[in-house]
Amino acid sequence: MSFIELKNVKKTYIVGGKEFDALDGINMSINQGEFVVILGPSGAGKSTLLNLLGGMDKVTSGSIVIGEDDIAKFNDSELTRYRAHSVGFIFQFYNIMPTLTVEENVNLIKDVTNTSKDSKEILKSVGLLKHADKFPQELSGGEQQRVSIARAIMKNPKVLLCDEPTGALDSKTGIEILKLLKKQSDEDTTVIIVTHNSLIADIADRVIKIKNGKVESNELNKHPKNIDEVKW
């Protein structure tokens, strides 16, 4: 049984007075707890797809069923509630508050959801407990990305959406981040990574390729590699 099901999803923008289909009839299925990698060139529609899955934008037509809800039918307040309680976001550039400590950044989630976990436990799980009282400028890039992961998983999301989460990191640090994300899928969170880096596909449970706003392929990886096996 699919956890995420997209049917005939279109997203049309008006550019220079003309219609442009960023997504042109997308169909795809994703199971709960899968570690999914979405690949495609720039302009393929990857980020548009992520925005729709995250409830940050609305479809022009089609349906996006997540669990038992078609979020394409949600109004603005329902989408706000969905983003607050069901989805975690991790971006290439960490989007953490420079004037707040590590723990304060993570605890921001408590302002938007009542499903949050214990911040100390979360920081321990991502290896940041000893840095709880530090400010972002005192951390490395990899540590800052771990703060954004801690904040995202603090709300105990059903879906974790990641837009080039290792794009600004060196390969060693990127591997550490991917291990943290893989751990989340092992704990039954559905993790979806949008990336240009085809090597990440080697460790995925499912690889979806997008081109020109359409799904080119959606395949299960029968033999996902261990992260340490990949030559980065």
N, CA, C and O of each residue as an XYZ file, in Angstrom:
928
protein
N       0.844     -1.194      0.000
C       0.000      0.000      0.000
C       0.884      1.251      0.000
O       1.739      1.397      0.874
N       0.694      2.136     -0.950
C       1.503      3.349     -1.053
C       1.170      4.321      0.073
O       0.015      4.460      0.473
N       2.200      4.985      0.572
C       2.012      6.026      1.576
C       1.827      7.388      0.903
O       1.039      8.220      1.354
N       2.572      7.595     -0.184
C       2.449      8.824     -0.973
C       2.060      8.430     -2.397
O       2.717      7.592     -3.016
N       0.992      9.037     -2.914
C       0.510      8.713     -4.253
C       0.177     10.007     -4.992
O      -0.713     10.755     -4.587
N       0.903     10.260     -6.081
C       0.625     11.420     -6.927
C      -0.039     10.939     -8.208
O       0.432     10.001     -8.851
N      -1.150     11.599     -8.575
C      -1.873     11.221     -9.789
C      -2.101     12.460    -10.649
O      -2.748     13.422    -10.235
N      -1.547     12.405    -11.862
C      -1.758     13.453    -12.877
C      -1.509     14.866    -12.335
O      -2.292     15.784    -12.579
N      -0.410     15.020    -11.598
C      -0.120     16.318    -10.971
C       0.493     17.278    -11.992
O       1.526     16.997    -12.601
N      -0.173     18.407    -12.156
C       0.335     19.469    -13.019
C       0.558     20.730    -12.182
O      -0.229     21.056    -11.293
N       1.645     21.423    -12.490
C       1.888     22.738    -11.902
C       2.283     23.671    -13.031
O       3.342     23.525    -13.640
N       1.402     24.643    -13.301
C       1.600     25.567    -14.408
C       1.847     26.970    -13.876
O       1.103     27.465    -13.029
N       2.897     27.605    -14.380
C       3.195     28.992    -14.036
C       2.992     29.864    -15.279
O       3.070     29.389    -16.412
N       2.732     31.133    -15.038
C       2.682     32.109    -16.127
C       4.015     32.839    -16.157
O       4.363     33.547    -15.212
N       4.754     32.666    -17.236
C       6.077     33.289    -17.380
C       6.063     34.145    -18.646
O       5.907     33.631    -19.754
N       6.230     35.458    -18.466
C       6.225     36.365    -19.621
C       4.935     36.315    -20.408
O       4.931     36.446    -21.632
N       3.829     36.123    -19.687
C       2.523     36.071    -20.343
C       2.195     34.735    -20.971
O       1.122     34.569    -21.551
N       3.116     33.765    -20.862
C       2.888     32.438    -21.433
C       2.843     31.380    -20.332
O       3.484     31.532    -19.293
N       2.092     30.319    -20.561
C       2.018     29.232    -19.601
C       3.236     28.320    -19.716
O       3.686     27.984    -20.811
N       3.756     27.931    -18.549
C       4.906     27.019    -18.490
C       4.570     25.898    -17.514
O       4.274     26.156    -16.347
N       4.613     24.648    -17.990
C       4.315     23.490    -17.137
C       5.586     23.017    -16.444
O       6.401     22.307    -17.034
N       5.748     23.421    -15.172
C       6.899     22.950    -14.395
C       6.777     21.460    -14.115
O       7.773     20.736    -14.116
N       5.546     21.005    -13.874
C       5.239     19.579    -13.761
C       4.087     19.276    -14.707
O       3.079     19.983    -14.720
N       4.243     18.224    -15.493
C       3.300     17.982    -16.587
C       2.712     16.578    -16.495
O       3.063     15.695    -17.277
N       1.807     16.381    -15.522
C       1.139     15.081    -15.396
C       1.974     14.057    -14.668
O       2.178     12.947    -15.161
N       2.465     14.426    -13.481
C       3.317     13.527    -12.688
C       2.474     12.436    -12.029
O       1.442     12.710    -11.417
N       2.943     11.186    -12.168
C       2.367     10.051    -11.447
C       3.492      9.321    -10.730
O       4.514      8.996    -11.334
N       3.298      9.061     -9.427
C       4.326      8.292     -8.709
C       3.770      7.762     -7.400
O       2.815      8.303     -6.843
N       4.388      6.691     -6.921
C       4.027      6.089     -5.639
C       5.292      5.906     -4.809
O       6.350      5.550     -5.330
N       5.162      6.158     -3.503
C       6.263      5.994     -2.554
C       5.702      5.303     -1.323
O       4.612      5.642     -0.861
N       6.442      4.335     -0.788
C       5.991      3.598      0.389
C       6.506      4.239      1.678
O       7.499      4.967      1.669
N       5.825      3.963      2.770
C       6.227      4.530      4.051
C       7.593      3.999      4.479
O       7.885      2.813      4.329
N       8.431      4.900      5.018
C       9.738      4.518      5.521
C      10.799      4.339      4.452
O      11.913      3.913      4.755
N      10.474      4.657      3.207
C      11.476      4.535      2.144
C      12.447      5.714      2.161
O      12.096      6.836      2.527
N      13.665      5.420      1.755
C      14.703      6.430      1.557
C      14.747      6.676      0.047
O      15.274      5.864     -0.713
N      14.187      7.802     -0.368
C      13.936      8.059     -1.789
C      14.855      9.161     -2.298
O      15.035     10.185     -1.640
N      15.433      8.942     -3.470
C      16.240      9.971     -4.128
C      15.568     10.354     -5.440
O      15.254      9.497     -6.265
N      15.353     11.655     -5.618
C      14.783     12.179     -6.855
C      15.887     12.891     -7.624
O      16.460     13.870     -7.145
N      16.177     12.395     -8.812
C      17.258     12.926     -9.645
C      16.681     13.640    -10.868
O      15.594     13.318    -11.345
N      17.438     14.610    -11.353
C      17.041     15.290    -12.582
C      17.878     16.528    -12.787
O      18.402     17.083    -11.821
N      18.020     16.981    -14.032
C      18.800     18.179    -14.319
C      18.107     19.432    -13.801
O      16.940     19.387    -13.413
N      18.826     20.548    -13.797
C      18.229     21.825    -13.412
C      17.039     22.125    -14.318
O      17.108     21.932    -15.532
N      15.946     22.600    -13.720
C      14.759     22.927    -14.501
C      13.854     21.749    -14.784
O      12.854     21.886    -15.488
N      14.206     20.562    -14.228
C      13.403     19.361    -14.502
C      12.075     19.369    -13.752
O      11.124     18.696    -14.151
N      12.017     20.138    -12.656
C      10.797     20.179    -11.852
C      10.959     19.590    -10.463
O       9.975     19.426     -9.742
N      12.199     19.266    -10.074
C      12.452     18.613     -8.779
C      12.017     19.491     -7.605
O      11.297     19.037     -6.716
N      12.457     20.742     -7.610
C      12.129     21.627     -6.487
C      10.637     21.950     -6.453
O      10.054     22.085     -5.377
N      10.019     22.074     -7.627
C       8.568     22.283     -7.684
C       7.853     21.109     -7.034
O       6.912     21.297     -6.263
N       8.301     19.899     -7.345
C       7.702     18.696     -6.771
C       7.853     18.698     -5.251
O       6.909     18.376     -4.529
N       9.044     19.063     -4.765
C       9.288     19.103     -3.329
C       8.374     20.127     -2.652
O       7.837     19.870     -1.575
N       8.203     21.276     -3.284
C       7.330     22.321     -2.730
C       5.881     21.852     -2.636
O       5.183     22.178     -1.676
N       5.428     21.089     -3.628
C       4.058     20.562     -3.605
C       3.898     19.498     -2.522
O       2.898     19.487     -1.804
N       4.880     18.605     -2.403
C       4.831     17.565     -1.374
C       4.850     18.179      0.019
O       4.247     17.643      0.950
N       5.546     19.309      0.160
C       5.660     19.962      1.451
C       4.532     20.922      1.760
O       4.521     21.540      2.825
N       3.579     21.058      0.847
C       2.467     21.968      1.076
C       2.855     23.426      1.031
O       2.145     24.274      1.572
N       3.990     23.740      0.384
C       4.435     25.128      0.264
C       3.885     25.780     -0.998
O       3.971     26.996     -1.169
N       3.322     24.965     -1.876
C       2.703     25.452     -3.103
C       1.515     24.542     -3.406
O       1.399     23.455     -2.840
N       0.638     24.989     -4.298
C      -0.556     24.216     -4.630
C      -0.503     23.729     -6.069
O       0.037     24.399     -6.950
N      -1.072     22.556     -6.289
C      -1.112     21.998     -7.639
C      -2.052     22.825     -8.512
O      -2.981     23.461     -8.016
N      -1.794     22.806     -9.829
C      -2.757     23.357    -10.782
C      -3.892     22.359    -10.995
O      -5.058     22.738    -11.103
N      -3.533     21.079    -11.054
C      -4.524     19.999    -11.114
C      -3.873     18.701    -10.666
O      -2.648     18.600    -10.600
N      -4.711     17.699    -10.356
C      -4.200     16.413     -9.903
C      -4.349     16.241     -8.403
O      -4.876     17.118     -7.719
N      -3.882     15.103     -7.893
C      -4.009     14.802     -6.465
C      -2.680     14.362     -5.875
O      -1.855     13.737     -6.542
N      -2.493     14.711     -4.592
C      -1.319     14.274     -3.832
C      -1.842     13.676     -2.531
O      -2.155     14.402     -1.587
N      -1.934     12.360     -2.487
C      -2.443     11.675     -1.300
C      -1.256     11.253     -0.445
O      -0.374     10.521     -0.894
N      -1.251     11.736      0.809
C      -0.224     11.369      1.772
C      -0.933     10.775      2.981
O      -1.677     11.459      3.682
N      -0.688      9.486      3.210
C      -1.474      8.780      4.213
C      -2.901      8.654      3.707
O      -3.156      8.012      2.689
N      -3.823      9.268      4.422
C      -5.237      9.208      4.027
C      -5.743     10.539      3.492
O      -6.924     10.665      3.167
N      -4.857     11.543      3.393
C      -5.286     12.892      3.016
C      -4.801     13.287      1.627
O      -3.645     13.055      1.274
N      -5.688     13.883      0.850
C      -5.313     14.486     -0.427
C      -4.981     15.947     -0.151
O      -5.875     16.790     -0.075
N      -3.690     16.246     -0.003
C      -3.300     17.604      0.386
C      -3.549     18.608     -0.743
O      -3.548     19.816     -0.509
N      -3.763     18.115     -1.960
C      -4.099     19.010     -3.074
C      -5.447     19.683     -2.857
O      -5.737     20.715     -3.464
N      -6.274     19.097     -1.988
C      -7.592     19.659     -1.699
C      -7.582     20.553     -0.460
O      -8.600     21.159     -0.124
N      -6.433     20.637      0.223
C      -6.364     21.409      1.457
C      -6.485     22.909      1.182
O      -5.990     23.404      0.170
N      -7.149     23.624      2.095
C      -7.128     25.086      2.034
C      -5.875     25.595      2.747
O      -5.075     24.796      3.233
N      -5.702     26.901      2.811
C      -4.464     27.473      3.359
C      -4.233     27.074      4.816
O      -3.109     26.744      5.192
N      -5.273     27.101      5.633
C      -5.098     26.761      7.049
C      -4.787     25.273      7.228
O      -4.017     24.899      8.112
N      -5.391     24.426      6.386
C      -5.090     22.988      6.451
C      -3.655     22.710      6.007
O      -2.990     21.841      6.572
N      -3.173     23.442      5.001
C      -1.784     23.288      4.564
C      -0.818     23.753      5.643
O       0.226     23.135      5.849
N      -1.157     24.834      6.331
C      -0.311     25.327      7.423
C      -0.201     24.269      8.522
O       0.885     24.017      9.045
N      -1.321     23.660      8.862
C      -1.329     22.609      9.890
C      -0.533     21.388      9.415
O       0.202     20.780     10.193
N      -0.681     21.040      8.150
C       0.070     19.914      7.566
C       1.577     20.176      7.646
O       2.337     19.299      8.058
N       2.011     21.378      7.253
C       3.441     21.709      7.315
C       3.962     21.678      8.744
O       5.090     21.256      8.999
N       3.127     22.129      9.671
C       3.552     22.215     11.069
C       3.710     20.843     11.715
O       4.626     20.633     12.510
N       2.832     19.916     11.381
C       2.783     18.658     12.122
C       3.340     17.445     11.375
O       3.799     16.495     12.009
N       3.309     17.461     10.059
C       3.585     16.223      9.311
C       4.875     16.218      8.508
O       5.348     15.152      8.114
N       5.458     17.395      8.256
C       6.592     17.476      7.330
C       7.788     18.158      7.978
O       7.647     19.171      8.663
N       8.968     17.586      7.751
C      10.220     18.236      8.124
C      10.943     18.676      6.869
O      10.918     17.975      5.858
N      11.593     19.841      6.926
C      12.297     20.389      5.763
C      13.787     20.554      6.075
O      14.164     21.066      7.129
N      14.624     20.108      5.132
C      16.068     20.308      5.244
C      16.558     20.841      3.904
O      16.313     20.242      2.857
N      17.257     21.981      3.951
C      17.685     22.648      2.727
C      19.215     22.653      2.616
O      19.926     22.343      3.573
N      19.698     23.012      1.424
C      21.145     23.075      1.205
C      21.795     24.104      2.128
O      22.863     23.864      2.691
N      21.134     25.255      2.274
C      21.649     26.296      3.166
C      20.735     26.338      4.375
O      19.520     26.479      4.240
N      21.309     26.220      5.531
C      20.735     25.608      6.708
C      19.504     26.295      7.295
O      18.735     25.664      8.020
N      19.306     27.586      6.990
C      18.106     28.295      7.457
C      17.942     28.229      8.973
O      16.833     28.050      9.477
N      19.055     28.375      9.696
C      18.966     28.425     11.155
C      19.203     29.859     11.620
O      19.864     30.637     10.931
N      18.669     30.202     12.776
C      18.701     31.572     13.275
C      20.052     31.878     13.921
O      20.420     31.228     14.899
N      20.802     32.862     13.392
C      22.154     33.125     13.890
C      22.200     33.676     15.313
O      23.226     33.572     15.986
N      21.093     34.261     15.775
C      21.084     34.883     17.111
C      20.610     33.927     18.196
O      20.549     34.302     19.367
N      20.270     32.685     17.816
C      19.823     31.689     18.782
C      20.868     30.591     18.934
O      21.596     30.293     17.987
N      20.947     29.993     20.103
C      21.847     28.869     20.312
C      21.335     27.640     19.560
O      20.227     27.634     19.025
N      22.162     26.614     19.533
C      21.783     25.360     18.878
C      20.469     24.825     19.464
O      19.546     24.497     18.719
N      20.388     24.739     20.785
C      19.184     24.186     21.406
C      17.980     25.097     21.187
O      16.867     24.612     20.987
N      18.191     26.400     21.224
C      17.084     27.327     20.977
C      16.561     27.194     19.549
O      15.354     27.276     19.324
N      17.463     26.990     18.578
C      17.042     26.767     17.194
C      16.170     25.520     17.081
O      15.142     25.528     16.403
N      16.589     24.458     17.747
C      15.839     23.204     17.688
C      14.483     23.352     18.372
O      13.481     22.810     17.905
N      14.460     24.087     19.477
C      13.221     24.245     20.241
C      12.207     25.175     19.578
O      11.072     25.280     20.042
N      12.607     25.852     18.493
C      11.649     26.676     17.761
C      10.442     25.868     17.309
O       9.338     26.401     17.191
N      10.656     24.583     17.059
C       9.582     23.714     16.581
C       8.442     23.640     17.596
O       7.291     23.425     17.216
N       8.748     23.817     18.875
C       7.709     23.737     19.903
C       6.670     24.837     19.754
O       5.571     24.741     20.301
N       7.025     25.893     19.003
C       6.075     26.987     18.786
C       5.014     26.636     17.740
O       3.976     27.294     17.660
N       5.276     25.592     16.934
C       4.350     25.288     15.832
C       3.686     23.922     15.928
O       2.745     23.644     15.185
N       4.163     23.058     16.836
C       3.567     21.727     16.924
C       3.586     21.219     18.349
O       4.451     21.585     19.145
N       2.621     20.372     18.661
C       2.584     19.768     19.995
C       3.064     18.319     19.970
O       2.867     17.578     20.933
N       3.693     17.918     18.868
C       4.185     16.538     18.744
C       5.697     16.461     18.903
O       6.303     15.436     18.592
N       6.306     17.533     19.383
C       7.766     17.599     19.416
C       8.367     16.632     20.439
O       7.740     16.266     21.433
N       9.599     16.239     20.152
C      10.351     15.341     21.017
C      11.176     16.164     22.013
O      11.093     17.392     22.032
N      11.966     15.480     22.833
C      12.841     16.148     23.790
C      14.093     16.650     23.074
O      14.779     15.879     22.404
N      14.388     17.938     23.215
C      15.495     18.540     22.459
C      16.844     17.931     22.818
O      17.695     17.753     21.947
N      17.046     17.614     24.085
C      18.332     17.030     24.504
C      18.547     15.673     23.829
O      19.646     15.362     23.368
N      17.485     14.877     23.779
C      17.589     13.563     23.137
C      17.874     13.705     21.643
O      18.681     12.962     21.085
N      17.208     14.663     21.000
C      17.415     14.888     19.571
C      18.843     15.348     19.303
O      19.493     14.847     18.385
N      19.334     16.292     20.089
C      20.701     16.786     19.902
C      21.715     15.667     20.126
O      22.729     15.594     19.432
N      21.441     14.806     21.084
C      22.326     13.664     21.313
C      22.338     12.737     20.103
O      23.386     12.214     19.724
N      21.167     12.538     19.500
C      21.061     11.607     18.367
C      21.823     12.094     17.136
O      22.240     11.287     16.305
N      22.008     13.425     17.014
C      22.744     13.957     15.858
C      24.153     14.414     16.250
O      24.837     15.077     15.470
N      24.575     14.055     17.458
C      25.941     14.340     17.896
C      26.216     15.791     18.227
O      27.343     16.259     18.065
N      25.196     16.516     18.692
C      25.361     17.944     18.952
C      25.102     18.336     20.405
O      25.077     19.527     20.717
N      24.911     17.380     21.290
C      24.553     17.718     22.665
C      25.615     18.608     23.318
O      25.286     19.520     24.077
N      26.881     18.339     23.020
C      27.953     19.140     23.633
C      28.006     20.566     23.070
O      28.668     21.435     23.636
N      27.302     20.801     21.952
C      27.280     22.135     21.333
C      25.959     22.867     21.580
O      25.683     23.880     20.937
N      25.145     22.359     22.507
C      23.784     22.875     22.695
C      23.735     24.376     22.957
O      22.801     25.052     22.525
N      24.743     24.903     23.669
C      24.734     26.319     24.051
C      25.549     27.210     23.112
O      25.718     28.400     23.376
N      26.051     26.640     22.027
C      26.831     27.423     21.066
C      25.907     28.119     20.062
O      24.755     27.726     19.879
N      26.437     29.158     19.422
C      25.717     29.848     18.364
C      26.180     29.313     17.008
O      27.295     28.802     16.899
N      25.331     29.423     15.962
C      25.669     28.850     14.655
C      27.046     29.236     14.120
O      27.727     28.411     13.511
N      27.464     30.496     14.345
C      28.760     30.931     13.801
C      29.937     30.214     14.456
O      31.059     30.282     13.955
N      29.689     29.530     15.569
C      30.745     28.774     16.250
C      30.832     27.340     15.739
O      31.662     26.560     16.207
N      29.975     26.991     14.778
C      29.912     25.621     14.277
C      30.447     25.516     12.865
O      30.489     26.503     12.131
N      30.858     24.304     12.486
C      31.242     24.033     11.092
C      29.976     23.925     10.241
O      28.865     23.875     10.768
N      30.159     23.889      8.912
C      29.021     23.734      8.012
C      28.260     22.448      8.277
O      27.029     22.442      8.269
N      28.976     21.361      8.511
C      28.328     20.084      8.778
C      27.539     20.104     10.067
O      26.458     19.522     10.157
N      28.096     20.790     11.082
C      27.385     20.899     12.354
C      26.124     21.748     12.205
O      25.090     21.446     12.802
N      26.214     22.811     11.407
C      25.024     23.638     11.170
C      23.938     22.845     10.446
O      22.753     22.992     10.744
N      24.349     22.000      9.491
C      23.367     21.171      8.799
C      22.739     20.169      9.768
O      21.562     19.833      9.641
N      23.523     19.696     10.732
C      22.973     18.793     11.733
C      21.945     19.496     12.619
O      20.982     18.880     13.077
N      22.158     20.787     12.854
C      21.155     21.563     13.598
C      19.836     21.590     12.827
O      18.763     21.427     13.408
N      19.927     21.797     11.518
C      18.699     21.853     10.705
C      18.010     20.487     10.683
O      16.782     20.414     10.661
N      18.800     19.399     10.688
C      18.217     18.059     10.740
C      17.547     17.829     12.092
O      16.438     17.300     12.164
N      18.238     18.234     13.170
C      17.668     18.083     14.511
C      16.348     18.831     14.626
O      15.383     18.321     15.195
N      16.313     20.048     14.081
C      15.078     20.842     14.135
C      13.955     20.165     13.340
O      12.798     20.165     13.758
N      14.319     19.588     12.186
C      13.316     18.939     11.334
C      12.737     17.685     11.981
O      11.534     17.440     11.893
N      13.597     16.879     12.637
C      13.115     15.615     13.211
C      12.535     15.821     14.613
O      11.922     14.918     15.182
N      12.739     17.018     15.158
C      12.205     17.344     16.482
C      10.679     17.184     16.519
O      10.113     16.793     17.540
N      10.024     17.490     15.400
C       8.560     17.431     15.372
C       8.027     16.033     15.083
O       6.816     15.829     14.999
N       8.944     15.061     14.931
C       8.537     13.679     14.655
C       7.706     13.595     13.372
O       6.578     13.102     13.403
N       8.258     14.077     12.227
C       7.464     14.177     10.999
C       7.228     12.827     10.336
O       7.992     11.880     10.519
N       6.136     12.764      9.554
C       5.878     11.566      8.753
C       6.771     11.550      7.516
O       7.180     10.492      7.038
N       7.065     12.756      7.007
C       7.841     12.901      5.775
C       8.959     13.907      6.020
O       8.733     14.966      6.606
N      10.174     13.571      5.567
C      11.320     14.467      5.665
C      11.757     14.815      4.248
O      12.214     13.950      3.500
N      11.612     16.095      3.882
C      11.924     16.558      2.532
C      13.263     17.291      2.540
O      13.461     18.231      3.310
N      14.175     16.855      1.679
C      15.545     17.375      1.704
C      15.945     17.875      0.318
O      15.958     17.110     -0.647
N      16.270     19.163      0.229
C      16.664     19.773     -1.043
C      18.168     19.968     -1.065
O      18.682     20.898     -0.443
N      18.888     19.091     -1.782
C      20.363     19.121     -1.859
C      20.983     19.257     -0.460
O      21.746     20.194     -0.227
N      20.676     18.351      0.472
C      21.128     18.528      1.853
C      22.633     18.432      2.045
O      23.153     18.882      3.067
N      23.353     17.846      1.069
C      24.814     17.751      1.195
C      25.524     18.657      0.193
O      26.748     18.606      0.069
N      24.759     19.489     -0.522
C      25.325     20.280     -1.620
C      26.394     21.272     -1.211
O      27.291     21.580     -1.996
N      26.307     21.786      0.036
C      27.271     22.796      0.485
C      28.370     22.200      1.367
O      29.123     22.933      2.007
N      28.458     20.865      1.397
C      29.363     20.197      2.322
C      30.441     19.415      1.576
O      30.242     19.013      0.430
N      31.594     19.201      2.235
C      32.613     18.320      1.664
C      32.114     16.877      1.768
O      31.164     16.585      2.494
N      32.772     15.985      1.030
C      32.241     14.620      0.909
C      32.201     13.886      2.250
O      31.247     13.156      2.519
N      33.218     14.066      3.096
C      33.246     13.378      4.388
C      32.076     13.818      5.257
O      31.398     12.988      5.862
N      31.842     15.121      5.316
C      30.734     15.646      6.116
C      29.397     15.248      5.499
O      28.443     14.944      6.215
N      29.331     15.251      4.164
C      28.119     14.831      3.474
C      27.730     13.405      3.811
O      26.546     13.096      3.953
N      28.720     12.535      3.940
C      28.456     11.141      4.299
C      27.838     11.066      5.694
O      26.915     10.285      5.922
N      28.345     11.880      6.634
C      27.795     11.907      7.991
C      26.320     12.328      7.964
O      25.488     11.759      8.671
N      26.011     13.335      7.134
C      24.636     13.824      7.037
C      23.726     12.753      6.436
O      22.606     12.551      6.906
N      24.209     12.070      5.399
C      23.404     11.013      4.772
C      23.133      9.869      5.742
O      22.054      9.276      5.715
N      24.100      9.554      6.597
C      23.885      8.507      7.600
C      22.767      8.909      8.570
O      21.944      8.079      8.957
N      22.748     10.178      8.953
C      21.689     10.662      9.843
C      20.317     10.565      9.166
O      19.331     10.172      9.789
N      20.274     10.930      7.878
C      19.004     10.875      7.143
C      18.549      9.432      6.944
O      17.362      9.127      7.055
N      19.496      8.553      6.652
C      19.165      7.127      6.480
C      18.625      6.544      7.785
O      17.715      5.714      7.777
N      19.189      6.982      8.890
C      18.720      6.527     10.201
C      17.247      6.885     10.404
O      16.490      6.123     11.005
N      16.854      8.056      9.895
C      15.453      8.473     10.037
C      14.522      7.550      9.252
O      13.442      7.208      9.734
N      14.930      7.144      8.047
C      14.081      6.235      7.269
C      14.029      4.856      7.927
O      13.017      4.161      7.838
N      15.113      4.463      8.584
C      15.108      3.185      9.313
C      14.120      3.212     10.475
O      13.672      2.169     10.951
N      13.785      4.438     10.927
C      12.827      4.593     12.030
C      11.424      4.912     11.507
O      10.574      5.409     12.246
N      11.192      4.619     10.220
C       9.866      4.660      9.579
C       9.432      6.051      9.109
O       8.269      6.243      8.755
N      10.342      7.016      9.100
C      10.054      8.288      8.453
C      10.352      8.144      6.964
O      11.375      7.568      6.593
N       9.484      8.653      6.117
C       9.731      8.630      4.674
C      10.631      9.804      4.332
O      10.251     10.961      4.513
N      11.827      9.503      3.835
C      12.838     10.525      3.533
C      12.939     10.687      2.019
O      13.182      9.721      1.296
N      12.751     11.921      1.550
C      12.812     12.204      0.111
C      13.885     13.256     -0.124
O      13.801     14.372      0.389
N      14.897     12.888     -0.907
C      16.019     13.784     -1.188
C      16.001     14.177     -2.658
O      15.997     13.318     -3.540
N      15.991     15.466     -2.910
C      16.153     15.994     -4.269
C      17.621     16.369     -4.435
O      18.170     17.099     -3.611
N      18.260     15.876     -5.492
C      19.690     16.118     -5.655
C      20.122     15.992     -7.117
O      19.446     15.365     -7.932
N      21.278     16.612     -7.425
C      21.947     16.391     -8.705
C      22.938     15.235     -8.601
O      23.405     14.712     -9.613
N      23.256     14.839     -7.360
C      24.336     13.884     -7.114
C      23.839     12.450     -7.303
O      23.182     11.891     -6.425
N      24.157     11.869     -8.448
C      23.652     10.529     -8.773
C      24.240      9.448     -7.862
O      23.679      8.356     -7.769
N      25.363      9.733     -7.186
C      25.949      8.741     -6.286
C      25.024      8.430     -5.114
O      25.008      7.308     -4.607
N      24.254      9.431     -4.688
C      23.341      9.214     -3.562
C      22.292      8.166     -3.923
O      21.768      7.475     -3.050
N      21.990      8.055     -5.216
C      21.001      7.059     -5.656
C      21.434      5.632     -5.310
O      20.588      4.752     -5.151
N      22.745      5.397     -5.193
C      23.242      4.050     -4.894
C      22.791      3.549     -3.529
O      22.708      2.341     -3.309
N      22.496      4.476     -2.602
C      22.124      4.063     -1.251
C      20.604      4.121     -1.032
O      20.117      3.802      0.053
N      19.863      4.529     -2.068
C      18.421      4.746     -1.922
C      17.631      3.446     -2.023
O      18.058      2.489     -2.669
N      16.465      3.433     -1.368
C      15.514      2.326     -1.541
C      14.769      2.475     -2.865
O      14.410      1.490     -3.510
N      14.544      3.739     -3.256
C      13.799      4.031     -4.481
C      14.462      5.220     -5.174
O      14.845      6.192     -4.524
N      14.592      5.132     -6.496
C      15.186      6.215     -7.286
C      14.164      6.671     -8.326
O      13.687      5.880     -9.140
N      13.842      7.961     -8.280
C      12.887      8.549     -9.215
C      13.626      9.570    -10.067
O      14.264     10.482     -9.541
N      13.539      9.416    -11.381
C      14.193     10.359    -12.289
C      13.143     11.225    -12.970
O      12.143     10.730    -13.491
N      13.395     12.532    -12.951
C      12.455     13.497    -13.525
C      13.150     14.279    -14.633
O      14.306     14.681    -14.501
N      12.433     14.482    -15.710
C      12.964     15.254    -16.840
C      11.813     15.989    -17.517
O      10.773     15.401    -17.816
N      12.013     17.271    -17.751
C      10.999     18.097    -18.440
C       9.617     17.997    -17.788
O       8.594     17.944    -18.470
N       9.612     17.972    -16.445
C       8.351     17.979    -15.724
C       7.601     16.665    -15.717
O       6.437     16.616    -15.319
N       8.254     15.596    -16.155
C       7.620     14.269    -16.182
C       8.495     13.251    -15.465
O       9.712     13.416    -15.377
N       7.865     12.197    -14.955
C       8.628     11.098    -14.362
C       9.183     10.234    -15.475
O       8.437      9.634    -16.249
N      10.504     10.181    -15.544
C      11.178      9.354    -16.550
C      11.242      7.905    -16.086
O      11.089      6.980    -16.884
N      11.470      7.713    -14.779
C      11.485      6.356    -14.216
C      11.269      6.437    -12.712
O      11.589      7.440    -12.074
N      10.716      5.350    -12.154
C      10.480      5.241    -10.715
C      10.758      3.790    -10.363
O       9.914      2.917    -10.567
N      11.960      3.539     -9.827
C      12.402      2.156     -9.663
C      12.878      1.881     -8.245
O      13.533      2.711     -7.614
N      12.528      0.685     -7.759
C      13.083      0.217     -6.497
C      14.526     -0.206     -6.721
O      14.849     -0.823     -7.736
N      15.391      0.127     -5.771
C      16.781     -0.307     -5.807
C      16.844     -1.641     -5.061
O      16.744     -1.680     -3.835
N      17.011     -2.723     -5.807
C      16.962     -4.060     -5.195
C      18.144     -4.315     -4.263
O      18.045     -5.107     -3.327
N      19.270     -3.634     -4.528
C      20.464     -3.859     -3.707
C      21.099     -2.523     -3.318
O      22.167     -2.177     -3.822
N      20.443     -1.764     -2.416
C      21.035     -0.492     -2.004
C      22.379     -0.721     -1.316
O      22.538     -1.645     -0.518
N      23.329      0.131     -1.638
C      24.647      0.025     -1.028
C      24.648      0.642      0.367
O      23.880      1.558      0.662
N      25.527      0.118      1.215
C      25.818      0.795      2.465
C      26.542      2.100      2.143
O      27.335      2.153      1.203
N      26.276      3.145      2.912
C      26.877      4.451      2.610
C      28.398      4.378      2.524
O      29.006      5.051      1.691
N      29.011      3.572      3.376
C      30.480      3.464      3.389
C      31.031      2.719      2.178
O      32.234      2.758      1.921
N      30.153      2.035      1.427
C      30.592      1.289      0.246
C      30.710      2.171     -0.990
O      31.363      1.795     -1.963
N      30.079      3.346     -0.954
C      30.057      4.209     -2.122
C      31.348      5.010     -2.195
O      31.803      5.558     -1.191
N      31.939      5.078     -3.387
C      33.152      5.876     -3.602
C      32.747      7.301     -3.951
O      32.449      7.614     -5.104
N      32.743      8.164     -2.925
C      32.230      9.527     -3.083
C      33.233     10.413     -3.798
O      32.966     11.595     -4.017
